[in-house]
Amino acid sequence: MTDKLLRALAFDGQVKVYVIDAKNTVEEARKRHDTWRTATAALGRTLIGTALLAANLKGNDQITADITGEGPLGRILATSDAKMNLRGFVNNPQVALDSNEEGKIDVKGAVGLPGFLKVSKQIENYEPYTGQVPLISGELAEDFTYYMAVSEQTPSSIGLSVLVDKGDIVAQAGGFMIQVMPGATEETISALEDKINNLGRVSDLLNSGLTVEQLLDRLVGEGNSKILDYLDVRFNCHCSKERFSDGIKLLGKDDIQAMIDEDHGAEVVCHYCNEAYQFSEEELLALVEEA
């Protein structure tokens, strides 16, 4: 099932707003990587943040968010293309910490400080670009917001939220990004700050039945926005057996022959989606000839 990302303008064009419902995307990631409660929330927030940053990509553009901290999760990585095909992984998926002092999932503790958020962009007809900022929170929404301010020099507010139920299934997941355009008035900025401060958790609002359109109204005020369009969002990896065949050939004849002699076949697993591809002895022999 696909999810939905809404793009809109508000306050007579002074503000860009993006709102995403990503429940199915995050649940698919959880199932593929068998993530436990805290890892699910951290990976889910990273996927949602990456989708929001990718909302203005075009053509064959791609973006990758790479988070590394000192906590038990290790590395978290997510990528998206312009068609909102998301994929990602966490190095240590079986992490379930006790709730924090506020009774919420302890993403900060699982990510761990100090750490870094690195965002890489591959924009068609441009040189690849990478920006990196230190993690200032570990909760990730603040860290993505800090990245936008420092590396993109775009004043923004980002909210990321994943609600995991007692069975460790994703009950709801979503987020938003608000970008203040040059020339926005102090009155507009003040109104936005009040709305955001009183919003509550996005996943709770979505879980209560709010749509992305209603969440947009909560963020900027009813009747104060113009919806531009919607994007379909999904967890979708572009790995394939053919791609891994090309990778195996690059190992060279000796290494492929060693696989045949020692294991009489091979299994290759995609880091991004955990899909496993089996290569028989006969298939490897064919790759030796092609290598």
C-alpha angles and dihedrals in degrees: 000000000000126000128213137242119192124207119200147157122228140186092032093307097314092116137040115212130193122185124183136190104198105165097125093043094053093043090053089052090049093052095045095050098031090230121186124229102281095036089051091055094047096046090043093053090048092051092048092047091049091050091052092050089048094052093101099043119122138198112343095348118138136188132197129195114201119188124186125176140158094257129102095268094071112191124007117193133178133173136190136183128209091272090059095248100159129194135161149144144209121223095228109031097173098077121128114163127185115267117273126248090280091054093250133123108285100233091151092057092047094049094043132202138284099047146123141245112211121187120193124191129195105194118183113256092009134093114261112268130207127188124186133191133174117255109257098182115007089219084097101218090079090043094054089046090051090050091053092050097045106031102027094030089222117134104230145157118216128189123191125181138170123183114202118191128216092273090056090247117136106257094181141344133183148125149184142226124204118192120193112218124220110275096030110152125243087241091059093047092049092049091051093049091053092049094048094045091054097040103093125204115336093217091054091051093049090045090054089060103267116148123220087257092055090046088053089055090051090053100047107011130269114291092009098105143062118217111223102186148310132252125206112234126199144156102252128155121199094210118127140171089254092057091050090047088059089049093051091051089057089061090072134236097285095055093045091049089051089057089053095047097044105032105013088225142010143241121211121192124199112232092210100054105009092236111156123217122197123212118194124214089256092053091050091050088055090051090052088058091049096044 
